[in-house]
Amino acid sequence: MSSTLISVSEEEEETRRVTAMVDPRRNRFPFSVVWGPLGCLTCCMPCVGHMGIADSQGKIHDFAGPYCVGVDRFMVGCVLRYAPVPGAEEDPEAWDQAIKRADDVYKQRMHNICCDNCHHHAALALTESGRPHSLLSAWFLCCLGGTCNCGS
C-alpha cells in the first residue's frame, strides 16, 4: 500500500514538473510575467505593449479592457517576452490565489490606458504574491530582465 502512495506522489510531482514547463507553441509560460506588442503603437514606441501574468499551469491572465480579465487568451496573441518570477514555483497554490485576487479586483475596474491598465494588473498580482511591484518595475522585470520568445 505504501508503494502505491509513493507512486502517486511521484506521479503528482512529475505532473507538476511537466505542466510547469514553458511551451511557446501553446502560449504557456508558467509563473511568469509576459509581454506582447501592440501593433503599430509598439512599432512607433517600442516600450509600449501589453502585459499579462501566467498562473502555475502557464495560462496567461491579462486585463484586456473595461471589466475584462482574459484567461488563456492573451489579448495580443503570442508572447514576445517573458520573465519567470523567482520563487513563484515554490508555492503554486499561493501564486494562483494571488493572480485570482488581482483578477477579481480588475474585473471591477474601468480600463485606463495611462492610469489603470494591464501593467497595473500584473503588478498587483505580483504584490499579492508577496513580491511588491509597480507598473514600471513589472515592465523592467519582463522587458529588460526577461527572455525573448522570438522564433519559437
C-alpha positions, 0 to 999 in steps of 0.5 A: 500500500505504501508503494502505491502512495509513493507512486502517486506522489511521484506521479503528482510531482512529475505532473507538476514538473511537466505542466510547469514547463514553458511551451511557446507553441501553446502560449504557456509560460508558467509563473511568469510575467509576459509581454506582447506588442501592440501593433503599430503603437509598439512599432512607433514606441517600442516600450509600449505593449501589453502585459499579462501574468501566467498562473502555475499551469502557464495560462496567461491572465491579462486585463484586456479592457473595461471589466475584462480579465482574459484567461488563456487568451492573451489579448495580443496573441503570442508572447514576445517576452517573458520573465519567470518570477523567482520563487513563484514555483515554490508555492503554486497554490499561493501564486494562483490565489494571488493572480485570482485576487488581482483578477477579481479586483480588475474585473471591477475596474474601468480600463485606463490606458495611462492610469489603470491598465494591464501593467497595473494588473500584473503588478498587483498580482505580483504584490499579492504574491508577496513580491511588491511591484509597480507598473514600471518595475513589472515592465523592467522585470519582463522587458529588460530582465526577461527572455525573448520568445522570438522564433519559437 
